[in-house]
Every structure is written in structure tokens, then in C-alpha cells.
Amino acid sequence: MTERHPATMLHRILAVVIDSVIAGVVVALVSGVVVTASVLTGSAVPVLVLVPAVIVAAIVWFLIHTALQGRRGSLGMRFMGLALAHSADDAALGFGRALGRNLIWGLTGSVLVGLFSPLFDPSRWRRGWHDIASGAVVVDVSRVERPDRVQAAPASPSAADLAPAPAPALALSPEPVLAAAPAPVVAPAPAAPVLQGAALPAPAWAPASPPANRRIPRTLPVDVISTVPGVPHRDGKPDAVEHAAPPVIAILRWDDGTRHNVYEPSLFGRGPGQQEGRRSVAVRDETLSMSKTHFEVGVDATGTWIVDRHSLNGVVIVRGGQPQRLAPGEPARIWSGDVLELGDRSLTVESAR
């Protein structure tokens, strides 16, 4: 089953508005046809026919609307890039489930509170009572990963590339060579054997360079001359220290393709405050399902970990297709390939220590 993304509440509301406008246009067209026929025929077609005609038109359109929802979604949903699917798989609802969903929507909407039932669902799917009863979820089918966001893996070197280059042939001089001291013969180093047909190991992952705007703590001595390669220190020893970039704790890829390289303990959310010893990373969230300070990523001797900072919608780790909700305030180990669900947003752990 492919990864699915829940539809935002704004898109769902706009889809309902579009469907309502279409239904109003259908009723208006039928009413106009009946009134026009009554006027042109000199009331031979009574205006009282308008009521049953509107009722029949509304029922017919309701059945067509339900059939469209049973396949993949109504006209408003398709215009907004949404679709209806089973909560357990990607299959379409079918006419029966869609009909039951619409009837429950009408019954619960008559008491007004049913219109706001999706807001009572704390999960990222925001399922209303009609969705839960029919086993449906509203999926955003427009949020697919574009091919240009997928980085091609570096090609492994072939056996021919790893084979040592042949030594250049020595030109023979036609003139006699005077006796001279023989040059020392240096035996060439044995080349590493190349296994025929064996798969070469994949290139090791290398941490990306830190962002330009990140302040790296200064580790150089105060004495400038001691930092110049080749110039001896005051104790007479050469400077052979290499100042390497800080290691990457984790690489996180969000559902919109944005990547974050984490170099130090960091707080993530819509607007995390500044805390000593931690870096604050603001995440753009139009769904408003993430908290201001949602989670924290850090590292210790055992590896990279994540902590739910008592967020409203919590943090769910999906590992091997099995979701597990984190207890707020308790760190949990994360691995490469884990998927983190944060309200209506999600991210993939591309790399972790």
C-alpha cells in the first residue's frame, strides 16, 4: 500500500462548497425550465409541477453525486485533488458505503454538531462520524513526490574503473647506451584482486556540509601563527590537526520534500522558543496541526532519539508498517527509514546515527 496523505480541512470545506454550488445550479436549471415552460404554454404546464420536478432533480443528482463518491470522489473533491478511500486500503468506497456515508452526514448535520464532528478526531485524518461509520478517509492525491525530488544514487564503479592502468611502454633508443649505474628497481605494489561477477559495495554515506548561516563554535587557538599548516608551534611540533565539520545527527525529509540536516539537539514546531543548548527550527504548517514546540531531536551514546514535547496531536513512529504513539516527554530511539506522523504532517528519517 502506497503512502497516503490526509486532506486538509480547508480543502475538504472547499470541496463541499463546490459540490453545494453544483447542486444549486442543477436545481436552478430545473426550476428555470419548468417556469419557462409554464410561461410559454400559457400555464398549460402548471407551476405546481415545479415542486415535484425540483424534488426529482435533487434525488437524481444526489444519486449521481453518491456514485461519484463511491468511485473516487465527488466533482468538488476531484477539483481540489482529493479522493475517498477505505481506511484500511486504497480501494474505492463503493456505492453502498458512499450512500450510507451521505445519509449519516445528513442526519448528523441536521443537529449542527455533526458538521463539526471531524474536529473531534485527534488523529491526523480528522474523520467525522460519517467517515468512521462508513470506514472512509479523505486522501489528498495531489501530494505525490515529484521525480525531480528523488536524487539518483551514485553509480558504483565498475571493475574496469578499479583495474590499475597499464604502465606506459618504454621507448627504445637506437643509439648505444653508455654504461651507467643501474637504477634501483622498485617492485610495484600488488593490485587489489577484482572479483569477477561480484557486486561492489555501495558507497558509504557521507554527511552533507553544514548550512552557511550556521555558527560553528571556534576551536582554533588564539595564536594565529599556530594555525597555519607547516608552521611549528611554540613547542616545535607541526600543526597536523584537521578541523572537520560537525557530524550530522539525522537527516529529516518532510512530506513536501523539504530536508533538514540536524547537527545538534534541535526543537521543531510552528514557532519553538529559544532554549539554551538547543537549536529552534520553525516548520511551516498550513494545517495548524503541529504545536508551537512539537518535538525534539537529539543524540547520545546509543544513537539519535526523539521526544514528544507534550504536543497537542502527539508523535507517532511508523516502523515496518506498525505505528507506535510516543509517550510525551520520554525519548525514543529513531532509525533510518522511520516515518514520523505529526498531526497532518509527516516526515521520513533518511539517516540517523
Residue frames relative to the residue before (quaternion, step in Angstrom):
aa qw qx qy qz dx dy dz
M 1.0000 0.0000 0.0000 0.0000 0.00 0.00 0.00
T 0.4178 -0.7192 0.5023 0.2363 3.58 -0.77 1.01
E 0.5904 -0.5779 0.4278 0.3665 3.52 -1.23 0.50
R 0.1750 -0.7950 0.5777 0.0605 3.55 -0.85 1.06
H 0.2435 -0.7579 0.5921 0.1250 3.53 -1.18 0.70
P 0.4223 -0.7083 0.4956 0.2728 3.62 -0.82 0.89
A 0.4943 -0.6452 0.4993 0.3002 3.54 -1.17 0.65
T 0.4743 -0.6607 0.4989 0.2994 3.56 -1.08 0.67
M 0.6221 -0.5585 0.3958 0.3801 3.56 -1.20 0.53
L 0.6160 0.5554 -0.3531 0.4329 3.60 1.02 -0.71
H 0.6800 0.4774 -0.2942 0.4724 3.58 0.89 -0.90
R 0.6399 0.5199 -0.3333 0.4573 3.59 1.00 -0.72
I 0.6500 0.5041 -0.3203 0.4699 3.60 0.97 -0.81
L 0.6516 0.5070 -0.3200 0.4646 3.60 0.96 -0.83
A 0.6270 0.5296 -0.3417 0.4578 3.62 1.03 -0.71
V 0.6477 0.5034 -0.3186 0.4749 3.61 1.00 -0.80
V 0.6341 0.5274 -0.3304 0.4589 3.58 1.00 -0.80
I 0.6571 0.5062 -0.3133 0.4625 3.60 0.93 -0.88
D 0.6577 0.4971 -0.3141 0.4708 3.59 0.94 -0.84
S 0.6432 0.5167 -0.3265 0.4612 3.61 1.00 -0.75
V 0.6400 0.5143 -0.3256 0.4689 3.58 1.00 -0.79
I 0.6453 0.5118 -0.3262 0.4639 3.61 0.96 -0.83
A 0.6507 0.5046 -0.3220 0.4672 3.60 0.95 -0.84
G 0.6451 0.5166 -0.3219 0.4620 3.60 1.02 -0.76
V 0.6365 0.5205 -0.3290 0.4645 3.57 1.03 -0.76
V 0.6410 0.5202 -0.3331 0.4556 3.62 0.97 -0.82
V 0.6695 0.4857 -0.3031 0.4733 3.60 0.89 -0.90
A 0.6493 0.5174 -0.3209 0.4558 3.58 0.99 -0.81
L 0.6463 0.5139 -0.3303 0.4573 3.62 0.97 -0.75
V 0.6585 0.4921 -0.3166 0.4732 3.60 0.93 -0.84
S 0.6457 0.5124 -0.3252 0.4635 3.59 0.95 -0.81
G 0.6588 0.5139 -0.3095 0.4540 3.56 0.97 -0.84
V 0.6386 0.5219 -0.3302 0.4592 3.56 1.01 -0.76
V 0.6720 0.4920 -0.3068 0.4606 3.62 0.92 -0.88
V 0.6668 0.4913 -0.3096 0.4671 3.61 0.88 -0.88
T 0.6510 0.5119 -0.3192 0.4608 3.60 0.95 -0.84
A 0.6553 0.5031 -0.3141 0.4677 3.59 0.96 -0.84
S 0.6449 0.5196 -0.3256 0.4561 3.59 1.02 -0.73
V 0.6695 0.4885 -0.3017 0.4713 3.59 0.97 -0.81
L 0.7033 0.4802 -0.2858 0.4394 3.60 0.83 -0.93
T 0.7280 0.4118 -0.2414 0.4921 3.60 1.07 -0.62
G 0.4864 -0.6835 0.4311 0.3322 3.58 1.23 0.19
S 0.6836 -0.5037 0.2520 0.4643 3.55 0.98 0.98
A 0.3202 0.7246 -0.5391 0.2859 3.57 1.16 0.52
V 0.6885 0.3089 -0.2224 0.6174 3.53 1.21 -0.60
P 0.3058 -0.7897 0.4934 0.1986 3.62 -0.23 1.17
V 0.5706 -0.6038 0.4419 0.3386 3.52 -1.18 0.66
L 0.5588 0.6215 -0.3909 0.3854 3.60 1.17 -0.50
V 0.5452 0.6026 -0.4021 0.4218 3.58 1.25 -0.33
L 0.5100 0.6756 -0.4106 0.3388 3.60 1.22 -0.45
V 0.6679 0.5239 -0.3196 0.4210 3.60 0.86 -0.89
P 0.7146 0.4091 -0.2954 0.4845 3.66 0.69 -0.89
A 0.6081 0.5526 -0.3656 0.4373 3.61 1.08 -0.63
V 0.6573 0.4951 -0.3124 0.4747 3.58 0.97 -0.84
I 0.6454 0.5204 -0.3291 0.4521 3.60 0.97 -0.80
V 0.6586 0.4994 -0.3082 0.4710 3.58 0.93 -0.88
A 0.6544 0.5115 -0.3174 0.4575 3.59 0.93 -0.87
A 0.6519 0.5124 -0.3184 0.4595 3.57 0.98 -0.85
I 0.6570 0.5010 -0.3181 0.4649 3.62 0.97 -0.82
V 0.6541 0.5107 -0.3200 0.4572 3.58 0.92 -0.89
W 0.6775 0.4779 -0.3043 0.4691 3.58 0.90 -0.88
F 0.6104 0.5503 -0.3515 0.4484 3.61 1.06 -0.71
L 0.6647 0.4906 -0.3081 0.4717 3.60 0.96 -0.81
I 0.6432 0.5023 -0.3278 0.4760 3.60 1.00 -0.78
H 0.6408 0.5267 -0.3106 0.4641 3.55 0.98 -0.90
T 0.6627 0.4994 -0.3033 0.4685 3.60 0.96 -0.83
A 0.6400 0.5215 -0.3310 0.4570 3.59 0.98 -0.80
L 0.6422 0.5098 -0.3265 0.4701 3.59 1.00 -0.77
Q 0.6525 0.5001 -0.3204 0.4707 3.58 0.97 -0.78
G 0.6453 0.5381 -0.3258 0.4335 3.59 1.02 -0.73
R 0.6574 0.4861 -0.3208 0.4782 3.58 1.13 -0.48
R 0.7953 -0.2073 0.1500 0.5496 3.60 0.54 -1.12
G 0.7507 -0.3115 0.2229 0.5382 3.57 1.13 -0.48
S 0.5891 -0.5794 0.4299 0.3639 3.55 -1.24 0.43
L 0.7054 -0.4362 0.3261 0.4537 3.57 -1.31 0.05
G 0.6477 0.5118 -0.3261 0.4607 3.58 0.98 -0.77
M 0.6472 0.5130 -0.3236 0.4618 3.60 0.99 -0.78
R 0.6742 0.4870 -0.3086 0.4617 3.57 0.90 -0.87
F 0.6275 0.5294 -0.3446 0.4553 3.60 1.03 -0.70
M 0.7246 0.4095 -0.2330 0.5030 3.61 1.05 -0.75
G 0.5322 -0.6544 0.4022 0.3559 3.60 1.23 0.10
L 0.5173 0.6281 -0.4190 0.4029 3.59 1.14 0.61
A 0.0805 -0.7780 0.6209 0.0518 3.55 -1.31 0.25
L 0.3752 -0.6843 0.5751 0.2454 3.54 -1.31 0.44
A 0.0560 0.7887 -0.6088 0.0646 3.56 -1.01 0.83
H 0.6187 -0.5064 0.4348 0.4143 3.53 -1.33 0.25
S 0.5232 -0.6337 0.4657 0.3284 3.56 -1.11 0.63
A 0.7078 0.4625 -0.2669 0.4625 3.61 1.14 -0.51
D 0.8007 0.0527 -0.0192 0.5964 3.62 1.15 -0.47
D 0.6454 -0.5387 0.3931 0.3725 3.54 -1.35 -0.16
A 0.4272 0.7214 -0.4663 0.2820 3.62 1.21 0.09
A 0.5551 -0.6003 0.4581 0.3490 3.56 -1.23 0.54
L 0.6256 -0.5792 0.3767 0.3623 3.57 -1.21 0.54
G 0.3465 -0.7030 0.5425 0.3025 3.56 0.81 -0.97
F 0.6497 -0.5584 0.3501 0.3788 3.54 -1.20 0.57
G 0.6556 0.5418 -0.3263 0.4125 3.61 0.90 -0.85
R 0.6906 0.4587 -0.2805 0.4836 3.59 0.84 -0.96
A 0.6438 0.5182 -0.3295 0.4565 3.58 1.00 -0.78
L 0.6331 0.5240 -0.3297 0.4647 3.59 1.04 -0.76
G 0.6619 0.4938 -0.3061 0.4736 3.58 0.93 -0.86
R 0.6279 0.5398 -0.3343 0.4500 3.58 1.03 -0.77
N 0.6910 0.4737 -0.2881 0.4638 3.60 0.91 -0.87
L 0.6355 0.5209 -0.3379 0.4589 3.60 1.02 -0.70
I 0.6569 0.4852 -0.3112 0.4859 3.59 0.98 -0.82
W 0.6128 0.5448 -0.3433 0.4581 3.58 1.06 -0.73
G 0.6750 0.4911 -0.2976 0.4632 3.58 0.98 -0.83
L 0.6686 0.5034 -0.3029 0.4559 3.58 0.97 -0.85
T 0.7105 0.4369 -0.2656 0.4834 3.59 0.85 -0.93
G 0.6357 0.5309 -0.3364 0.4482 3.58 1.12 -0.59
S 0.5813 0.5963 -0.3784 0.4041 3.59 1.17 -0.44
V 0.7044 0.3961 -0.2624 0.5273 3.59 1.21 -0.41
L 0.5277 -0.6941 0.3463 0.3462 3.57 1.34 0.42
V 0.6657 0.5065 -0.3314 0.4364 3.60 0.91 -0.80
G 0.5938 0.5907 -0.3650 0.4064 3.57 1.15 -0.55
L 0.5895 0.5797 -0.3715 0.4225 3.58 1.15 -0.50
F 0.7441 0.3720 -0.2077 0.5146 3.58 1.17 -0.58
S 0.3452 0.7737 -0.4780 0.2319 3.60 1.23 0.25
P 0.5936 0.5602 -0.4039 0.4131 3.70 0.99 -0.48
L 0.6259 0.5504 -0.3488 0.4285 3.60 1.12 -0.51
F 0.6193 0.5574 -0.3472 0.4304 3.59 1.22 -0.32
D 0.6036 0.5629 -0.3550 0.4391 3.58 1.23 -0.32
P 0.2953 -0.7925 0.5014 0.1825 3.66 -0.51 1.09
S 0.5606 0.6085 -0.4060 0.3881 3.62 1.18 -0.26
R 0.6551 -0.5400 0.3639 0.3833 3.54 -1.28 0.27
W 0.6120 0.5724 -0.3526 0.4165 3.63 1.23 -0.28
R 0.2094 -0.8101 0.5253 0.1548 3.63 1.16 -0.42
R 0.1616 0.8157 -0.5337 0.1540 3.58 0.77 1.08
G 0.3465 -0.7268 0.5574 0.2024 3.56 -0.92 0.94
W 0.7165 -0.4258 0.3135 0.4550 3.55 -1.30 0.07
H 0.6545 0.5100 -0.3181 0.4586 3.60 1.02 -0.75
D 0.6315 0.5161 -0.3339 0.4726 3.61 1.12 -0.63
I 0.6648 0.5022 -0.3100 0.4580 3.59 0.94 -0.90
A 0.6706 0.5070 -0.3090 0.4447 3.60 0.93 -0.87
S 0.7521 0.3716 -0.2103 0.5020 3.61 1.02 -0.73
G 0.4444 -0.7097 0.4488 0.3120 3.60 1.25 -0.02
A 0.4736 0.6828 -0.4234 0.3608 3.59 1.05 0.76
V 0.1019 -0.7359 0.6624 0.0960 3.50 -1.36 0.42
V 0.3560 -0.7031 0.5736 0.2236 3.56 -1.19 0.64
V 0.1387 -0.8240 0.5493 0.0082 3.56 -0.48 1.28
D 0.3388 -0.7022 0.5902 0.2092 3.53 -1.12 0.79
V 0.1579 -0.8305 0.5307 0.0603 3.58 -0.17 1.30
S 0.5785 0.5931 -0.3858 0.4059 3.60 1.22 -0.15
R 0.6518 0.5043 -0.3231 0.4653 3.61 1.20 -0.37
V 0.2388 0.7377 -0.5850 0.2378 3.53 0.16 1.36
E 0.5267 -0.6455 0.4544 0.3153 3.52 -1.11 0.67
R 0.3702 -0.7475 0.5108 0.2079 3.55 -0.72 1.11
P 0.5946 -0.5970 0.3918 0.3695 3.58 -1.09 0.65
D 0.6542 0.5319 -0.3433 0.4138 3.60 1.03 -0.65
R 0.6156 0.5364 -0.3605 0.4510 3.58 1.26 -0.18
V 0.6227 0.5298 -0.3438 0.4620 3.57 1.23 -0.30
Q 0.2774 -0.7799 0.5409 0.1491 3.52 -0.59 1.14
A 0.4374 -0.6963 0.5042 0.2638 3.55 -0.89 0.96
A 0.4598 -0.6778 0.4988 0.2836 3.55 -0.96 0.86
P 0.5252 -0.6419 0.4416 0.3421 3.58 -0.96 0.78
A 0.4962 -0.6744 0.4646 0.2883 3.54 -0.92 0.95
S 0.4526 -0.6804 0.5055 0.2768 3.55 -0.98 0.84
P 0.5062 -0.6521 0.4565 0.3320 3.59 -0.95 0.74
S 0.4404 -0.6986 0.5040 0.2532 3.52 -1.03 0.82
A 0.6694 -0.4909 0.3712 0.4161 3.52 -1.32 0.25
A 0.6284 0.5421 -0.3418 0.4409 3.58 1.08 -0.69
D 0.6496 0.5140 -0.3263 0.4553 3.58 1.07 -0.70
L 0.7000 0.4694 -0.2747 0.4629 3.59 1.09 -0.70
A 0.5468 0.6204 -0.4091 0.3857 3.60 1.21 -0.35
P 0.5181 -0.6499 0.4440 0.3347 3.62 -0.96 0.77
A 0.5129 -0.6486 0.4722 0.3055 3.54 -1.06 0.80
P 0.5115 -0.6523 0.4487 0.3339 3.60 -0.95 0.76
A 0.5166 -0.6441 0.4689 0.3137 3.54 -1.07 0.76
P 0.5187 -0.6471 0.4478 0.3341 3.60 -0.97 0.75
A 0.5166 -0.6513 0.4664 0.3024 3.51 -1.07 0.82
L 0.4065 -0.7063 0.5291 0.2366 3.58 -1.05 0.83
A 0.3888 -0.7162 0.5344 0.2243 3.55 -0.90 0.98
L 0.3202 -0.7488 0.5529 0.1763 3.58 -0.91 0.95
S 0.3029 -0.7580 0.5516 0.1713 3.51 -0.71 1.00
P 0.4290 -0.7103 0.4863 0.2737 3.64 -0.88 0.87
E 0.6181 0.5501 -0.3607 0.4303 3.61 1.14 -0.48
P 0.5548 -0.5976 0.4455 0.3696 3.57 -1.10 0.58
V 0.3445 -0.7282 0.5626 0.1857 3.49 -1.09 0.75
L 0.4131 -0.7080 0.5187 0.2429 3.52 -0.82 1.06
A 0.5844 -0.5783 0.4317 0.3710 3.49 -1.16 0.58
A 0.0669 0.7828 -0.6122 0.0894 3.51 -0.83 0.94
A 0.6543 -0.4991 0.3871 0.4159 3.47 -1.33 0.26
P 0.4477 -0.6983 0.4766 0.2911 3.56 -0.76 0.95
A 0.4426 -0.6899 0.5072 0.2663 3.50 -1.00 0.89
P 0.5302 -0.6321 0.4467 0.3462 3.55 -0.99 0.71
V 0.3447 -0.7355 0.5550 0.1791 3.49 -1.00 0.93
V 0.1520 -0.7821 0.6013 0.0604 3.53 -0.74 1.10
A 0.3633 -0.7386 0.5260 0.2140 3.55 -0.66 1.09
P 0.4361 -0.6966 0.4933 0.2849 3.59 -0.82 0.92
A 0.5405 -0.6167 0.4685 0.3286 3.53 -1.16 0.72
P 0.4974 -0.6604 0.4577 0.3270 3.59 -0.87 0.84
A 0.4182 -0.7051 0.5175 0.2450 3.52 -0.92 0.95
A 0.5633 -0.5943 0.4552 0.3497 3.54 -1.18 0.66
P 0.4677 -0.6820 0.4708 0.3074 3.60 -0.82 0.90
V 0.2679 -0.7429 0.5982 0.1357 3.49 -1.11 0.86
L 0.3099 -0.7650 0.5376 0.1727 3.56 -0.63 1.11
Q 0.3755 -0.7295 0.5273 0.2210 3.52 -0.73 1.05
G 0.8399 0.1847 -0.1450 0.4894 3.57 -0.91 0.97
A 0.5727 0.5876 -0.4002 0.4081 3.62 1.23 -0.13
A 0.4784 -0.6657 0.4949 0.2884 3.56 -1.06 0.78
L 0.4042 -0.7109 0.5268 0.2319 3.54 -0.90 0.95
P 0.5439 -0.6246 0.4326 0.3561 3.60 -1.02 0.68
A 0.5397 -0.6220 0.4641 0.3263 3.55 -1.15 0.74
P 0.5658 -0.6030 0.4265 0.3665 3.59 -1.03 0.67
A 0.5091 -0.6577 0.4649 0.3034 3.54 -1.01 0.84
W 0.5039 -0.6445 0.4823 0.3132 3.55 -1.14 0.71
A 0.1485 -0.7845 0.5989 0.0616 3.54 -0.91 0.95
P 0.4882 -0.6697 0.4615 0.3165 3.62 -0.87 0.84
A 0.4921 -0.6579 0.4891 0.2929 3.52 -1.08 0.78
S 0.6041 -0.5565 0.4233 0.3823 3.54 -1.24 0.42
P 0.5294 -0.6292 0.4516 0.3462 3.61 -1.07 0.67
P 0.6009 -0.5678 0.4108 0.3845 3.60 -1.12 0.54
A 0.6104 -0.6042 0.3810 0.3423 3.52 -1.17 0.71
N 0.7093 0.4685 -0.2719 0.4511 3.59 1.03 -0.74
R 0.5359 0.6227 -0.4235 0.3817 3.60 1.19 0.06
R 0.3450 -0.7368 0.5483 0.1938 3.54 -0.92 0.95
I 0.1912 -0.7805 0.5892 0.0843 3.56 -0.63 1.18
P 0.4843 -0.6722 0.4616 0.3171 3.63 -0.75 0.94
R 0.4607 -0.6925 0.4861 0.2681 3.52 -0.96 0.89
T 0.0816 -0.8075 0.5841 0.0129 3.56 -0.83 1.05
L 0.5021 0.6652 -0.4243 0.3541 3.61 1.27 0.02
P 0.5556 -0.5880 0.4497 0.3785 3.63 -1.10 0.50
V 0.6030 -0.5619 0.4237 0.3756 3.53 -1.26 0.38
D 0.6492 0.5009 -0.3167 0.4768 3.55 1.05 -0.76
V 0.3652 -0.7743 0.4719 0.2109 3.59 -0.39 1.26
I 0.6491 0.5460 -0.3415 0.4049 3.58 0.92 -0.81
S 0.6395 0.5375 -0.3384 0.4331 3.57 1.12 -0.56
T 0.6523 0.5175 -0.3201 0.4519 3.60 1.22 -0.24
V 0.5513 0.6028 -0.4053 0.4104 3.62 1.19 -0.10
P 0.4422 -0.6992 0.4806 0.2906 3.65 -0.66 0.98
G 0.7906 0.3096 -0.2420 0.4695 3.55 -1.00 0.87
V 0.6483 0.4770 -0.3310 0.4926 3.59 1.20 -0.33
P 0.4264 -0.7298 0.4595 0.2728 3.61 -0.64 0.99
H 0.5064 -0.6071 0.5185 0.3258 3.53 -1.30 0.47
R 0.7041 -0.4276 0.3360 0.4566 3.52 -1.32 -0.09
D 0.6814 0.4610 -0.2961 0.4854 3.58 1.16 -0.51
G 0.5848 -0.6314 0.3458 0.3737 3.58 1.30 0.15
K 0.5830 0.5754 -0.3800 0.4298 3.61 1.26 0.02
P 0.4707 -0.6767 0.4727 0.3115 3.63 -0.91 0.80
D 0.4896 -0.6416 0.5127 0.2929 3.51 -1.31 0.52
A 0.0472 0.8150 -0.5724 0.0766 3.57 -0.42 1.24
V 0.4311 0.7036 -0.4631 0.3236 3.58 1.23 0.35
E 0.1985 -0.7677 0.6004 0.1039 3.57 -0.83 0.98
H 0.2787 -0.7657 0.5632 0.1372 3.53 -0.79 1.08
A 0.1100 -0.8292 0.5479 0.0130 3.55 -0.14 1.32
A 0.5837 -0.5640 0.4489 0.3736 3.55 -1.29 0.44
P 0.5824 -0.5859 0.4165 0.3795 3.61 -1.08 0.59
P 0.5277 -0.6430 0.4403 0.3379 3.61 -1.00 0.68
V 0.4744 -0.6565 0.5125 0.2849 3.52 -1.25 0.55
I 0.3822 -0.7190 0.5354 0.2243 3.57 -0.86 1.01
A 0.7785 -0.1596 0.1593 0.5857 3.57 0.86 -1.00
I 0.2296 -0.7151 0.6379 0.1703 3.53 -1.34 0.41
L 0.0997 -0.8139 0.5724 -0.0055 3.57 -0.60 1.22
R 0.1075 -0.7821 0.6117 0.0506 3.59 -0.91 0.95
W 0.3160 -0.7740 0.5254 0.1585 3.57 -0.64 1.20
D 0.6767 -0.5168 0.3459 0.3941 3.55 -1.30 0.29
D 0.6830 0.4466 -0.3060 0.4904 3.62 1.19 -0.27
G 0.6445 -0.5515 0.3078 0.4308 3.61 1.27 0.26
T 0.5055 0.6503 -0.4307 0.3689 3.62 1.22 -0.18
R 0.1768 -0.7870 0.5856 0.0808 3.57 -0.98 0.87
H 0.1194 -0.7632 0.6323 0.0593 3.54 -1.15 0.76
N 0.1955 -0.7399 0.6337 0.1125 3.55 -0.91 0.99
V 0.1886 -0.7980 0.5677 0.0732 3.57 -0.57 1.18
Y 0.1196 -0.8189 0.5609 0.0226 3.58 -0.66 1.18
E 0.7897 0.1212 -0.0326 0.6006 3.57 1.20 -0.43
P 0.6894 -0.4415 0.3311 0.4692 3.64 -1.19 0.24
S 0.0084 -0.8299 0.5510 -0.0867 3.57 -0.62 1.19
L 0.2964 -0.7201 0.6049 0.1664 3.52 -1.26 0.71
F 0.1305 -0.7952 0.5908 0.0408 3.58 -0.91 0.97
G 0.3478 0.7110 -0.5624 0.2391 3.56 -1.10 0.81
R 0.7134 -0.4357 0.3137 0.4504 3.56 -1.29 -0.08
G 0.8005 -0.1018 0.0713 0.5863 3.60 1.11 -0.57
P 0.0016 0.8360 -0.5487 0.0047 3.61 0.56 1.08
G 0.4581 -0.6838 0.4995 0.2704 3.54 -1.06 0.79
Q 0.5914 -0.5741 0.4328 0.3652 3.51 -1.32 0.24
Q 0.0066 0.7795 -0.6256 0.0313 3.57 -0.93 0.98
E 0.5438 -0.6470 0.4300 0.3176 3.53 -0.96 0.88
G 0.8129 0.2398 -0.1999 0.4917 3.56 -0.92 0.95
R 0.7307 0.3446 -0.2248 0.5447 3.60 1.27 0.02
R 0.3507 -0.7177 0.5611 0.2170 3.51 -1.12 0.68
S 0.3010 -0.7563 0.5576 0.1628 3.59 -0.97 0.88
V 0.0734 -0.7907 0.6077 -0.0077 3.58 -0.80 1.10
A 0.2241 -0.7801 0.5743 0.1069 3.59 -0.55 1.21
V 0.1615 -0.7846 0.5964 0.0514 3.58 -0.87 1.05
R 0.3945 -0.7104 0.5321 0.2378 3.56 -0.85 0.99
D 0.0603 0.8015 -0.5856 0.1051 3.57 -0.68 1.14
E 0.1967 -0.8094 0.5462 0.0891 3.57 -0.18 1.29
T 0.6165 0.5548 -0.3540 0.4322 3.61 1.17 -0.39
L 0.2819 -0.7876 0.4961 0.2325 3.60 1.24 -0.38
S 0.4402 0.6950 -0.4585 0.3363 3.59 1.14 0.62
M 0.6253 0.4938 -0.3443 0.4966 3.59 1.29 -0.12
S 0.4637 -0.6651 0.5105 0.2862 3.55 -1.13 0.65
K 0.6713 -0.4854 0.3604 0.4287 3.56 -1.29 0.28
T 0.7452 0.0644 -0.0593 0.6611 3.58 1.08 -0.76
H 0.1127 -0.8609 0.4955 0.0227 3.56 -0.03 1.34
F 0.8058 -0.1317 0.1186 0.5650 3.60 0.74 -0.98
E 0.2901 -0.7344 0.5920 0.1615 3.52 -1.37 0.29
V 0.1556 -0.7625 0.6232 0.0779 3.56 -1.12 0.79
G 0.1069 0.7872 -0.5986 0.1026 3.56 -0.90 0.99
V 0.3110 -0.7322 0.5771 0.1847 3.55 -1.31 -0.13
D 0.0191 -0.7638 0.6444 0.0306 3.52 -1.23 0.59
A 0.7901 -0.3227 0.2115 0.4763 3.57 -1.22 -0.32
T 0.6878 0.4856 -0.2864 0.4573 3.59 1.12 -0.56
G 0.6971 -0.4272 0.2855 0.5000 3.60 1.17 -0.41
T 0.7249 -0.4184 0.3238 0.4411 3.56 -1.33 -0.30
W 0.0546 -0.7989 0.5989 0.0024 3.57 -1.01 0.85
I 0.2265 -0.7453 0.6122 0.1360 3.54 -1.35 0.35
V 0.1263 -0.7789 0.6124 0.0475 3.56 -1.14 0.73
D 0.3545 -0.6974 0.5839 0.2169 3.56 -0.98 0.91
R 0.2487 -0.8000 0.5328 0.1198 3.58 -0.50 1.21
H 0.6589 -0.5368 0.2976 0.4348 3.56 0.81 1.11
S 0.1674 0.8079 -0.5379 0.1730 3.57 0.89 1.02
L 0.6377 -0.5510 0.3842 0.3771 3.56 -1.29 0.40
N 0.7943 0.2945 -0.1429 0.5118 3.61 0.81 -0.99
G 0.4859 -0.7130 0.4086 0.2974 3.58 1.26 0.04
V 0.3927 -0.6743 0.5754 0.2452 3.54 -1.43 -0.06
V 0.0797 -0.7818 0.6184 0.0104 3.57 -0.85 1.05
I 0.2026 -0.7602 0.6082 0.1054 3.57 -0.85 1.03
V 0.1312 -0.7670 0.6254 0.0577 3.59 -0.81 1.07
R 0.0674 0.7984 -0.5875 0.1136 3.55 -0.44 1.28
G 0.8327 0.0063 -0.0484 0.5516 3.57 -0.56 1.14
G 0.6855 -0.4874 0.2750 0.4657 3.56 1.14 0.67
Q 0.6442 0.5004 -0.3236 0.4794 3.62 1.26 -0.05
P 0.2519 -0.7864 0.5434 0.1511 3.64 -0.56 1.10
Q 0.0263 -0.7765 0.6296 -0.0039 3.56 -1.14 0.70
R 0.2822 -0.7675 0.5553 0.1518 3.59 -0.66 1.14
L 0.3948 -0.7329 0.5106 0.2153 3.57 -0.91 0.97
A 0.4469 -0.6419 0.5489 0.2948 3.52 -1.21 0.60
P 0.4999 -0.6743 0.4381 0.3217 3.64 -0.72 0.96
G 0.8227 0.2568 -0.2070 0.4630 3.53 -1.02 0.91
E 0.6770 0.4618 -0.2976 0.4897 3.61 1.22 -0.16
P 0.4028 -0.7330 0.4889 0.2478 3.63 -0.71 1.02
A 0.0881 -0.7725 0.6279 0.0353 3.54 -1.19 0.67
R 0.5005 -0.6626 0.4791 0.2845 3.56 -1.03 0.85
I 0.1127 -0.7733 0.6194 0.0744 3.61 -1.02 0.79
W 0.2113 -0.7765 0.5891 0.0732 3.52 -1.18 0.77
S 0.6348 -0.4998 0.4188 0.4145 3.53 -1.30 0.26
G 0.7547 0.3383 -0.2772 0.4890 3.56 -0.87 1.01
D 0.5148 0.6287 -0.4338 0.3894 3.61 1.20 -0.19
V 0.2277 -0.7363 0.6219 0.1385 3.56 -1.20 0.67
L 0.1741 -0.7879 0.5864 0.0700 3.59 -0.79 1.07
E 0.1738 -0.7754 0.6025 0.0738 3.57 -0.79 1.07
L 0.0228 -0.8056 0.5877 -0.0722 3.55 -0.64 1.23
G 0.7748 -0.1930 0.1050 0.5927 3.58 0.22 1.23
D 0.7887 -0.2250 0.2098 0.5323 3.57 -0.73 -1.12
R 0.6381 0.4934 -0.3356 0.4866 3.61 1.25 -0.02
S 0.0625 -0.7768 0.6252 0.0420 3.55 -1.25 0.41
L 0.0701 -0.7782 0.6226 0.0424 3.54 -1.25 0.49
T 0.3309 -0.7240 0.5778 0.1803 3.53 -1.30 0.54
V 0.3562 -0.7051 0.5736 0.2166 3.56 -1.00 0.90
E 0.2096 -0.8086 0.5398 0.1041 3.57 -0.24 1.28
S 0.7970 -0.0313 0.0432 0.6016 3.58 1.08 -0.68
A 0.0448 0.7750 -0.6283 0.0514 3.56 -1.08 0.78
R 0.5124 -0.6569 0.4621 0.3041 3.56 -1.12 0.66
